[in-house]
């Protein structure tokens, strides 16, 4: 009877959730796509995009509704984290991210409550999993932001190596613009730094200050090295062309040394990690095959 009651509880909970959110998970029909013409651009893109991860297809409709009804959630997540993760805040607002955290945690707890009659420890385990589900959205954004920053730091020395010979023969603004366009064209759009610097180059073409644009790109991506470079270049361009070239060369050398030190530091941790893995594999076998039989034999002689 307990098993039948648990199954009935699970079916009832699942049916209730599907009745509430099932229409939001369904694929948009042609009539809905036609009505979407009157929607804003970002809403229309979200409606017609069908190839999305499963977790996003489940969380996005619920989170968007919760975010619309609770606008105070906007202050719970920093919008800069979403930007640094490479996402558009118009598509994934801070309120929706925080609502996704709540929905994920509540969904895990509901599932744990439904499984409690079958497994006594489901509720305790569900609390741990719900906490992890609550942390996952922001931790995932932070992971994406860190990966983007590491990629930008790896690409910055190559950008400077390309801009330095151009700065020896041309004005600095021309050298930076030409290096950006060349990297963007040669990489086929895969160079992240070039795609970010195109905004500063575009603003410079429209009459804005190039170094202010570089500063904005650096602040957007939390790239202190680029911010310092923009400040130094903005000062050294008034001195001499030779000073500009020396600044580019010194910055490139410093960045490559930092990358080399980081790789050496990562390599130095390989041996301890390998030793820990080997200990985790062989230590239990040693205890079971050697220590435990010796302990049992010793007890038998007493």
MARSE-831623 format. One record per residue (C-alpha): residue number from 1; residue in three letters; x, y, z. Coordinates in steps of 0.5 Angstrom, whole numbers. Layout:
<recs>
<rec num="NUM" residuo="ala" xx="X" yy="Y" zz="Z"/>
...
</recs>
This chain:
<recs>
<rec num="1" residuo="unk" xx="0" yy="0" zz="0"/>
<rec num="2" residuo="unk" xx="6" yy="5" zz="2"/>
<rec num="3" residuo="unk" xx="9" yy="3" zz="-5"/>
<rec num="4" residuo="unk" xx="2" yy="5" zz="-9"/>
<rec num="5" residuo="unk" xx="1" yy="11" zz="-5"/>
<rec num="6" residuo="unk" xx="8" yy="14" zz="-7"/>
<rec num="7" residuo="unk" xx="7" yy="12" zz="-14"/>
<rec num="8" residuo="unk" xx="0" yy="16" zz="-14"/>
<rec num="9" residuo="unk" xx="3" yy="22" zz="-10"/>
<rec num="10" residuo="unk" xx="9" yy="22" zz="-16"/>
<rec num="11" residuo="unk" xx="4" yy="21" zz="-21"/>
<rec num="12" residuo="unk" xx="-1" yy="27" zz="-18"/>
<rec num="13" residuo="unk" xx="5" yy="32" zz="-17"/>
<rec num="14" residuo="unk" xx="8" yy="30" zz="-24"/>
<rec num="15" residuo="unk" xx="1" yy="31" zz="-27"/>
<rec num="16" residuo="unk" xx="0" yy="38" zz="-24"/>
<rec num="17" residuo="unk" xx="6" yy="41" zz="-26"/>
<rec num="18" residuo="unk" xx="5" yy="39" zz="-33"/>
<rec num="19" residuo="unk" xx="-2" yy="42" zz="-33"/>
<rec num="20" residuo="unk" xx="1" yy="48" zz="-30"/>
<rec num="21" residuo="unk" xx="7" yy="49" zz="-35"/>
<rec num="22" residuo="unk" xx="6" yy="44" zz="-40"/>
<rec num="23" residuo="unk" xx="3" yy="49" zz="-45"/>
<rec num="24" residuo="unk" xx="10" yy="53" zz="-44"/>
<rec num="25" residuo="unk" xx="14" yy="47" zz="-46"/>
<rec num="26" residuo="unk" xx="11" yy="46" zz="-52"/>
<rec num="27" residuo="unk" xx="14" yy="48" zz="-59"/>
<rec num="28" residuo="unk" xx="11" yy="54" zz="-62"/>
<rec num="29" residuo="unk" xx="6" yy="53" zz="-67"/>
<rec num="30" residuo="unk" xx="5" yy="57" zz="-74"/>
<rec num="31" residuo="unk" xx="0" yy="61" zz="-71"/>
<rec num="32" residuo="unk" xx="4" yy="63" zz="-65"/>
<rec num="33" residuo="unk" xx="10" yy="65" zz="-70"/>
<rec num="34" residuo="unk" xx="5" yy="69" zz="-74"/>
<rec num="35" residuo="unk" xx="3" yy="73" zz="-68"/>
<rec num="36" residuo="unk" xx="10" yy="73" zz="-65"/>
<rec num="37" residuo="unk" xx="11" yy="79" zz="-71"/>
<rec num="38" residuo="unk" xx="9" yy="84" zz="-66"/>
<rec num="39" residuo="unk" xx="13" yy="82" zz="-60"/>
<rec num="40" residuo="unk" xx="20" yy="85" zz="-59"/>
<rec num="41" residuo="unk" xx="26" yy="82" zz="-62"/>
<rec num="42" residuo="unk" xx="29" yy="79" zz="-56"/>
<rec num="43" residuo="unk" xx="22" yy="75" zz="-55"/>
<rec num="44" residuo="unk" xx="21" yy="73" zz="-62"/>
<rec num="45" residuo="unk" xx="28" yy="70" zz="-62"/>
<rec num="46" residuo="unk" xx="27" yy="66" zz="-56"/>
<rec num="47" residuo="unk" xx="20" yy="64" zz="-59"/>
<rec num="48" residuo="unk" xx="23" yy="61" zz="-65"/>
<rec num="49" residuo="unk" xx="29" yy="58" zz="-63"/>
<rec num="50" residuo="unk" xx="28" yy="51" zz="-62"/>
<rec num="51" residuo="unk" xx="35" yy="48" zz="-61"/>
<rec num="52" residuo="unk" xx="36" yy="49" zz="-54"/>
<rec num="53" residuo="unk" xx="39" yy="45" zz="-48"/>
<rec num="54" residuo="unk" xx="34" yy="41" zz="-44"/>
<rec num="55" residuo="unk" xx="35" yy="45" zz="-38"/>
<rec num="56" residuo="unk" xx="34" yy="51" zz="-41"/>
<rec num="57" residuo="unk" xx="27" yy="49" zz="-45"/>
<rec num="58" residuo="unk" xx="25" yy="47" zz="-38"/>
<rec num="59" residuo="unk" xx="27" yy="53" zz="-34"/>
<rec num="60" residuo="unk" xx="26" yy="58" zz="-38"/>
<rec num="61" residuo="unk" xx="19" yy="59" zz="-39"/>
<rec num="62" residuo="unk" xx="18" yy="58" zz="-31"/>
<rec num="63" residuo="unk" xx="23" yy="63" zz="-30"/>
<rec num="64" residuo="unk" xx="21" yy="68" zz="-35"/>
<rec num="65" residuo="unk" xx="14" yy="68" zz="-32"/>
<rec num="66" residuo="unk" xx="17" yy="68" zz="-24"/>
<rec num="67" residuo="unk" xx="21" yy="74" zz="-26"/>
<rec num="68" residuo="unk" xx="15" yy="78" zz="-30"/>
<rec num="69" residuo="unk" xx="11" yy="77" zz="-23"/>
<rec num="70" residuo="unk" xx="17" yy="79" zz="-18"/>
<rec num="71" residuo="unk" xx="21" yy="84" zz="-21"/>
<rec num="72" residuo="unk" xx="25" yy="85" zz="-15"/>
<rec num="73" residuo="unk" xx="29" yy="79" zz="-17"/>
<rec num="74" residuo="unk" xx="33" yy="84" zz="-21"/>
<rec num="75" residuo="unk" xx="37" yy="86" zz="-16"/>
<rec num="76" residuo="unk" xx="39" yy="79" zz="-14"/>
<rec num="77" residuo="unk" xx="44" yy="78" zz="-19"/>
<rec num="78" residuo="unk" xx="49" yy="82" zz="-22"/>
<rec num="79" residuo="unk" xx="48" yy="84" zz="-29"/>
<rec num="80" residuo="unk" xx="55" yy="85" zz="-31"/>
<rec num="81" residuo="unk" xx="56" yy="77" zz="-29"/>
<rec num="82" residuo="unk" xx="51" yy="76" zz="-35"/>
<rec num="83" residuo="unk" xx="55" yy="80" zz="-40"/>
<rec num="84" residuo="unk" xx="62" yy="77" zz="-38"/>
<rec num="85" residuo="unk" xx="59" yy="70" zz="-39"/>
<rec num="86" residuo="unk" xx="58" yy="72" zz="-46"/>
<rec num="87" residuo="unk" xx="50" yy="73" zz="-46"/>
<rec num="88" residuo="unk" xx="45" yy="78" zz="-48"/>
<rec num="89" residuo="unk" xx="42" yy="81" zz="-41"/>
<rec num="90" residuo="unk" xx="36" yy="82" zz="-46"/>
<rec num="91" residuo="unk" xx="35" yy="75" zz="-47"/>
<rec num="92" residuo="unk" xx="37" yy="73" zz="-40"/>
<rec num="93" residuo="unk" xx="36" yy="78" zz="-35"/>
<rec num="94" residuo="unk" xx="38" yy="78" zz="-28"/>
<rec num="95" residuo="unk" xx="31" yy="77" zz="-25"/>
<rec num="96" residuo="unk" xx="30" yy="71" zz="-30"/>
<rec num="97" residuo="unk" xx="37" yy="68" zz="-28"/>
<rec num="98" residuo="unk" xx="35" yy="68" zz="-20"/>
<rec num="99" residuo="unk" xx="28" yy="66" zz="-22"/>
<rec num="100" residuo="unk" xx="32" yy="60" zz="-25"/>
<rec num="101" residuo="unk" xx="36" yy="58" zz="-19"/>
<rec num="102" residuo="unk" xx="29" yy="58" zz="-15"/>
<rec num="103" residuo="unk" xx="25" yy="54" zz="-20"/>
<rec num="104" residuo="unk" xx="31" yy="49" zz="-20"/>
<rec num="105" residuo="unk" xx="32" yy="48" zz="-12"/>
<rec num="106" residuo="unk" xx="24" yy="48" zz="-11"/>
<rec num="107" residuo="unk" xx="23" yy="43" zz="-17"/>
<rec num="108" residuo="unk" xx="29" yy="38" zz="-14"/>
<rec num="109" residuo="unk" xx="25" yy="39" zz="-7"/>
<rec num="110" residuo="unk" xx="18" yy="37" zz="-10"/>
<rec num="111" residuo="unk" xx="22" yy="31" zz="-13"/>
<rec num="112" residuo="unk" xx="25" yy="29" zz="-7"/>
<rec num="113" residuo="unk" xx="18" yy="29" zz="-3"/>
<rec num="114" residuo="unk" xx="15" yy="25" zz="-8"/>
<rec num="115" residuo="unk" xx="21" yy="20" zz="-7"/>
<rec num="116" residuo="unk" xx="21" yy="20" zz="0"/>
<rec num="117" residuo="unk" xx="16" yy="14" zz="1"/>
<rec num="118" residuo="unk" xx="20" yy="10" zz="-3"/>
<rec num="119" residuo="unk" xx="27" yy="12" zz="0"/>
<rec num="120" residuo="unk" xx="27" yy="15" zz="7"/>
<rec num="121" residuo="unk" xx="33" yy="19" zz="6"/>
<rec num="122" residuo="unk" xx="31" yy="22" zz="0"/>
<rec num="123" residuo="unk" xx="29" yy="29" zz="3"/>
<rec num="124" residuo="unk" xx="36" yy="29" zz="6"/>
<rec num="125" residuo="unk" xx="39" yy="28" zz="0"/>
<rec num="126" residuo="unk" xx="34" yy="33" zz="-4"/>
<rec num="127" residuo="unk" xx="36" yy="38" zz="1"/>
<rec num="128" residuo="unk" xx="44" yy="38" zz="-1"/>
<rec num="129" residuo="unk" xx="42" yy="37" zz="-9"/>
<rec num="130" residuo="unk" xx="37" yy="43" zz="-8"/>
<rec num="131" residuo="unk" xx="42" yy="47" zz="-5"/>
<rec num="132" residuo="unk" xx="47" yy="45" zz="-11"/>
<rec num="133" residuo="unk" xx="41" yy="46" zz="-16"/>
<rec num="134" residuo="unk" xx="40" yy="53" zz="-13"/>
<rec num="135" residuo="unk" xx="48" yy="55" zz="-14"/>
<rec num="136" residuo="unk" xx="48" yy="52" zz="-21"/>
<rec num="137" residuo="unk" xx="46" yy="58" zz="-25"/>
<rec num="138" residuo="unk" xx="50" yy="63" zz="-22"/>
<rec num="139" residuo="unk" xx="56" yy="58" zz="-22"/>
<rec num="140" residuo="unk" xx="55" yy="56" zz="-29"/>
<rec num="141" residuo="unk" xx="55" yy="64" zz="-31"/>
<rec num="142" residuo="unk" xx="62" yy="65" zz="-27"/>
<rec num="143" residuo="unk" xx="65" yy="59" zz="-30"/>
<rec num="144" residuo="unk" xx="63" yy="62" zz="-37"/>
<rec num="145" residuo="unk" xx="66" yy="69" zz="-35"/>
<rec num="146" residuo="unk" xx="73" yy="66" zz="-33"/>
<rec num="147" residuo="unk" xx="73" yy="62" zz="-39"/>
<rec num="148" residuo="unk" xx="72" yy="68" zz="-43"/>
<rec num="149" residuo="unk" xx="77" yy="72" zz="-39"/>
<rec num="150" residuo="unk" xx="83" yy="66" zz="-40"/>
<rec num="151" residuo="unk" xx="81" yy="66" zz="-47"/>
<rec num="152" residuo="unk" xx="82" yy="74" zz="-48"/>
<rec num="153" residuo="unk" xx="88" yy="74" zz="-44"/>
<rec num="154" residuo="unk" xx="91" yy="68" zz="-49"/>
<rec num="155" residuo="unk" xx="89" yy="72" zz="-55"/>
<rec num="156" residuo="unk" xx="92" yy="79" zz="-52"/>
<rec num="157" residuo="unk" xx="99" yy="78" zz="-54"/>
<rec num="158" residuo="unk" xx="98" yy="75" zz="-61"/>
<rec num="159" residuo="unk" xx="94" yy="82" zz="-62"/>
<rec num="160" residuo="unk" xx="100" yy="86" zz="-59"/>
<rec num="161" residuo="unk" xx="105" yy="82" zz="-63"/>
<rec num="162" residuo="unk" xx="101" yy="84" zz="-70"/>
<rec num="163" residuo="unk" xx="100" yy="91" zz="-68"/>
<rec num="164" residuo="unk" xx="107" yy="93" zz="-66"/>
<rec num="165" residuo="unk" xx="110" yy="92" zz="-73"/>
<rec num="166" residuo="unk" xx="104" yy="96" zz="-76"/>
<rec num="167" residuo="unk" xx="105" yy="102" zz="-70"/>
<rec num="168" residuo="unk" xx="113" yy="102" zz="-72"/>
<rec num="169" residuo="unk" xx="110" yy="105" zz="-79"/>
<rec num="170" residuo="unk" xx="103" yy="108" zz="-78"/>
<rec num="171" residuo="unk" xx="100" yy="112" zz="-73"/>
<rec num="172" residuo="unk" xx="97" yy="108" zz="-67"/>
<rec num="173" residuo="unk" xx="90" yy="108" zz="-68"/>
<rec num="174" residuo="unk" xx="91" yy="106" zz="-75"/>
<rec num="175" residuo="unk" xx="95" yy="100" zz="-72"/>
<rec num="176" residuo="unk" xx="90" yy="98" zz="-67"/>
<rec num="177" residuo="unk" xx="85" yy="98" zz="-72"/>
<rec num="178" residuo="unk" xx="88" yy="94" zz="-78"/>
<rec num="179" residuo="unk" xx="90" yy="89" zz="-73"/>
<rec num="180" residuo="unk" xx="83" yy="88" zz="-70"/>
<rec num="181" residuo="unk" xx="81" yy="87" zz="-77"/>
<rec num="182" residuo="unk" xx="86" yy="83" zz="-79"/>
<rec num="183" residuo="unk" xx="85" yy="78" zz="-73"/>
<rec num="184" residuo="unk" xx="77" yy="78" zz="-74"/>
<rec num="185" residuo="unk" xx="78" yy="76" zz="-82"/>
<rec num="186" residuo="unk" xx="84" yy="71" zz="-81"/>
<rec num="187" residuo="unk" xx="80" yy="67" zz="-75"/>
<rec num="188" residuo="unk" xx="73" yy="67" zz="-79"/>
<rec num="189" residuo="unk" xx="70" yy="71" zz="-73"/>
<rec num="190" residuo="unk" xx="73" yy="66" zz="-68"/>
<rec num="191" residuo="unk" xx="78" yy="70" zz="-65"/>
<rec num="192" residuo="unk" xx="74" yy="73" zz="-58"/>
<rec num="193" residuo="unk" xx="79" yy="79" zz="-57"/>
<rec num="194" residuo="unk" xx="78" yy="81" zz="-64"/>
<rec num="195" residuo="unk" xx="70" yy="81" zz="-64"/>
<rec num="196" residuo="unk" xx="70" yy="85" zz="-57"/>
<rec num="197" residuo="unk" xx="75" yy="90" zz="-60"/>
<rec num="198" residuo="unk" xx="71" yy="91" zz="-66"/>
<rec num="199" residuo="unk" xx="66" yy="95" zz="-62"/>
<rec num="200" residuo="unk" xx="72" yy="100" zz="-60"/>
<rec num="201" residuo="unk" xx="74" yy="100" zz="-67"/>
<rec num="202" residuo="unk" xx="67" yy="102" zz="-69"/>
<rec num="203" residuo="unk" xx="66" yy="107" zz="-64"/>
<rec num="204" residuo="unk" xx="73" yy="110" zz="-66"/>
<rec num="205" residuo="unk" xx="70" yy="110" zz="-74"/>
<rec num="206" residuo="unk" xx="64" yy="114" zz="-71"/>
<rec num="207" residuo="unk" xx="68" yy="119" zz="-68"/>
<rec num="208" residuo="unk" xx="69" yy="117" zz="-61"/>
<rec num="209" residuo="unk" xx="76" yy="116" zz="-57"/>
<rec num="210" residuo="unk" xx="79" yy="109" zz="-59"/>
<rec num="211" residuo="unk" xx="82" yy="109" zz="-52"/>
<rec num="212" residuo="unk" xx="76" yy="110" zz="-48"/>
<rec num="213" residuo="unk" xx="73" yy="105" zz="-53"/>
<rec num="214" residuo="unk" xx="78" yy="100" zz="-50"/>
<rec num="215" residuo="unk" xx="77" yy="102" zz="-43"/>
<rec num="216" residuo="unk" xx="70" yy="100" zz="-44"/>
<rec num="217" residuo="unk" xx="71" yy="93" zz="-47"/>
<rec num="218" residuo="unk" xx="76" yy="92" zz="-41"/>
<rec num="219" residuo="unk" xx="71" yy="94" zz="-36"/>
<rec num="220" residuo="unk" xx="66" yy="90" zz="-39"/>
<rec num="221" residuo="unk" xx="70" yy="83" zz="-40"/>
<rec num="222" residuo="unk" xx="74" yy="85" zz="-33"/>
<rec num="223" residuo="unk" xx="80" yy="85" zz="-37"/>
<rec num="224" residuo="unk" xx="85" yy="89" zz="-32"/>
<rec num="225" residuo="unk" xx="91" yy="88" zz="-37"/>
<rec num="226" residuo="unk" xx="87" yy="91" zz="-43"/>
<rec num="227" residuo="unk" xx="85" yy="97" zz="-39"/>
<rec num="228" residuo="unk" xx="92" yy="99" zz="-36"/>
<rec num="229" residuo="unk" xx="95" yy="98" zz="-43"/>
<rec num="230" residuo="unk" xx="89" yy="103" zz="-46"/>
<rec num="231" residuo="unk" xx="91" yy="108" zz="-41"/>
<rec num="232" residuo="unk" xx="99" yy="107" zz="-42"/>
<rec num="233" residuo="unk" xx="98" yy="108" zz="-50"/>
<rec num="234" residuo="unk" xx="93" yy="114" zz="-49"/>
<rec num="235" residuo="unk" xx="99" yy="117" zz="-45"/>
<rec num="236" residuo="unk" xx="105" yy="115" zz="-49"/>
<rec num="237" residuo="unk" xx="102" yy="116" zz="-56"/>
<rec num="238" residuo="unk" xx="103" yy="124" zz="-55"/>
<rec num="239" residuo="unk" xx="111" yy="122" zz="-53"/>
<rec num="240" residuo="unk" xx="114" yy="119" zz="-59"/>
<rec num="241" residuo="unk" xx="112" yy="113" zz="-64"/>
<rec num="242" residuo="unk" xx="118" yy="109" zz="-61"/>
<rec num="243" residuo="unk" xx="115" yy="110" zz="-54"/>
<rec num="244" residuo="unk" xx="109" yy="107" zz="-57"/>
<rec num="245" residuo="unk" xx="113" yy="101" zz="-60"/>
<rec num="246" residuo="unk" xx="116" yy="100" zz="-53"/>
<rec num="247" residuo="unk" xx="110" yy="100" zz="-49"/>
<rec num="248" residuo="unk" xx="107" yy="95" zz="-54"/>
<rec num="249" residuo="unk" xx="113" yy="90" zz="-53"/>
<rec num="250" residuo="unk" xx="114" yy="91" zz="-46"/>
<rec num="251" residuo="unk" xx="106" yy="89" zz="-45"/>
<rec num="252" residuo="unk" xx="107" yy="83" zz="-50"/>
<rec num="253" residuo="unk" xx="113" yy="80" zz="-46"/>
<rec num="254" residuo="unk" xx="110" yy="81" zz="-39"/>
<rec num="255" residuo="unk" xx="103" yy="78" zz="-42"/>
<rec num="256" residuo="unk" xx="107" yy="72" zz="-45"/>
<rec num="257" residuo="unk" xx="111" yy="71" zz="-38"/>
<rec num="258" residuo="unk" xx="105" yy="71" zz="-34"/>
<rec num="259" residuo="unk" xx="102" yy="66" zz="-39"/>
<rec num="260" residuo="unk" xx="108" yy="62" zz="-38"/>
<rec num="261" residuo="unk" xx="109" yy="62" zz="-30"/>
<rec num="262" residuo="unk" xx="101" yy="60" zz="-30"/>
<rec num="263" residuo="unk" xx="103" yy="54" zz="-35"/>
<rec num="264" residuo="unk" xx="109" yy="52" zz="-30"/>
<rec num="265" residuo="unk" xx="104" yy="53" zz="-24"/>
<rec num="266" residuo="unk" xx="99" yy="48" zz="-27"/>
<rec num="267" residuo="unk" xx="104" yy="43" zz="-29"/>
<rec num="268" residuo="unk" xx="107" yy="43" zz="-22"/>
<rec num="269" residuo="unk" xx="100" yy="41" zz="-19"/>
<rec num="270" residuo="unk" xx="100" yy="35" zz="-24"/>
<rec num="271" residuo="unk" xx="104" yy="30" zz="-20"/>
<rec num="272" residuo="unk" xx="101" yy="31" zz="-13"/>
<rec num="273" residuo="unk" xx="94" yy="30" zz="-17"/>
<rec num="274" residuo="unk" xx="97" yy="24" zz="-20"/>
<rec num="275" residuo="unk" xx="99" yy="21" zz="-13"/>
<rec num="276" residuo="unk" xx="92" yy="23" zz="-10"/>
<rec num="277" residuo="unk" xx="89" yy="19" zz="-16"/>
<rec num="278" residuo="unk" xx="94" yy="13" zz="-15"/>
<rec num="279" residuo="unk" xx="93" yy="13" zz="-7"/>
<rec num="280" residuo="unk" xx="85" yy="13" zz="-8"/>
<rec num="281" residuo="unk" xx="85" yy="7" zz="-13"/>
<rec num="282" residuo="unk" xx="90" yy="3" zz="-10"/>
<rec num="283" residuo="unk" xx="90" yy="4" zz="-2"/>
<rec num="284" residuo="unk" xx="83" yy="1" zz="-2"/>
<rec num="285" residuo="unk" xx="85" yy="-5" zz="-5"/>
<rec num="286" residuo="unk" xx="91" yy="-5" zz="0"/>
<rec num="287" residuo="unk" xx="87" yy="-5" zz="6"/>
<rec num="288" residuo="unk" xx="82" yy="-10" zz="3"/>
<rec num="289" residuo="unk" xx="87" yy="-15" zz="1"/>
<rec num="290" residuo="unk" xx="93" yy="-14" zz="6"/>
<rec num="291" residuo="unk" xx="91" yy="-10" zz="12"/>
<rec num="292" residuo="unk" xx="84" yy="-13" zz="13"/>
<rec num="293" residuo="unk" xx="87" yy="-21" zz="13"/>
<rec num="294" residuo="unk" xx="93" yy="-19" zz="17"/>
<rec num="295" residuo="unk" xx="88" yy="-16" zz="22"/>
<rec num="296" residuo="unk" xx="83" yy="-22" zz="22"/>
<rec num="297" residuo="unk" xx="89" yy="-27" zz="23"/>
<rec num="298" residuo="unk" xx="92" yy="-23" zz="29"/>
<rec num="299" residuo="unk" xx="85" yy="-23" zz="32"/>
<rec num="300" residuo="unk" xx="84" yy="-31" zz="31"/>
<rec num="301" residuo="unk" xx="91" yy="-32" zz="34"/>
<rec num="302" residuo="unk" xx="89" yy="-28" zz="41"/>
</recs>
